[in-house]
Amino acid sequence: MNAGDFDKNSSIPVKKHHNSPYKNDTNSCHENIGKFILKPQCTNQGRLLFLHVNLKNICPNKIIVVGVLIYENDKLYASKVKKMPTGYSSDCKYKDFDAGKFCFVFEEKEICKHRKFKAKVIYHYTECS
């Protein structure tokens, strides 16, 4: 079956295995895939930290590099960098600039444990003309 021949009403072709515990019913493509039981595991827990960065007094018509540094106990834990244009403007009037969201992932051994992070934002212009 080619990708162009497949539509939402087509079933997925499956070879019949005589010893298979799965029912091979061609009326539903979900039955052809098989039945899986998912058992949730509480291992590898973690946290997500989203920081939305807004900068003030940014010059338009430039390229800027924004970095976010995350510290825990005064030790650098994570960092992320984005390069982006500051937007076009006919005058060179400074403006506020939305640098967007920065997402960080932290592994947790104890999900209920309190942790304290500090964030520092640094930026500079590149490709200045």
N, C-alpha and C positions, 0 to 999 in steps of 0.2 A: 504494500500500500504506500503510495507516495504522499508527501505532506499535502499536496494539492487535492488529493482524493479524500482527505479526512475532514469530517464535520462533527458537530456536537452530538449527532445521533449515531455515529459509527462506534463500533466496539473494537477493542484492542485485540488483535489476533493472539491467541495463546495456545501453545502446544499442550495437548492433553497428556497428562502423566497419570498412568493408571494407579499409582500408589500415592498420589497427591491428596492431602486432606482438604484442599480447597475446591469449592464447587466451580465448575467451568460453565457458567450460564452466559450465553451470548446476548441476552436481553439487556444486560447492564455492564458497561465497561468497568465499573467499580468492583463487581464480583470477579471479573477476570484478573484483576490485579492481585487479589487475595485478601484475606482478613488478617490484620495485624493488631495486636493488643499492645498499647503503649503504657508502660509503667513509669510514672514520673519519678525521676531520681532527684534527690536534694543535694547531690554533689556538684562541685564546680559552680557554686553560687557566686554572684557578683552584683555590682552596682553600676549604674550608668550615671554619669554626671554631664549635664548639658549646660553650657555657658553661652549666653547670647552676648556678643560683643558689639557695643556701639562706641564709636570714637568721635571725639569733638574736634572742631577746627582742622578739618582735613582739606587739603587743596585738591580741587577737581582736575581732571585731564592728566592724571598721573597713574602710575602703577605702584601699589603698596603691598608690602609683605607684613602680615600680622602673625604674631606668635603668641601662644598661650602656654604658660608654664604652670604646672600643678606641683605644689610642695606638700609634703606630709612630714611633720616634725622637723621643719627647716631643711629637709633633704629633697632634692628634685626627684619627683616620682614619675611624671609623665610630661610630654610636650607635644604640641601640634602646631603646624605652620600652614598658612594659606597665602597664595599670591593672587591678587585681584586688581582690576581697574577701579579707580575711584569715581568713575562716571564723568560724562561730558557736561561742560558748562561753558557758555560763551564768555563769561567773566571769571576772573580768578578769585572769586570770593570764597573764603573758607566756609565750610559747612559741616554738619554732623554726617557721619558715615556709618551705615549698618554693615558690619563685617560678617554677619551671619552667626550661625550656631557652630560651636565646637563641641564634639562629643568625646568623652573619655570613658573607658571601660576599666573597672577595678575588680580584681578577683577577691572574693571574701571567703575566709575560712569560718567565720562566725558572723552570720548575717545580722544578728541583733546587736553586735558590738558597735559602739559609737566611734566614729573616726572624724578627724578634723583636718580639712585641707585648706590651703591658701592658693589663690590664683593670681598670677601676674601676667599682664598683657604688655607686650612690646611690639613696636611697629617701626618701619622705616620705608621711605620712598626708594624705588629702584628705577632704572631706565629713565632718569631725569634728562630732559633736553632743554 
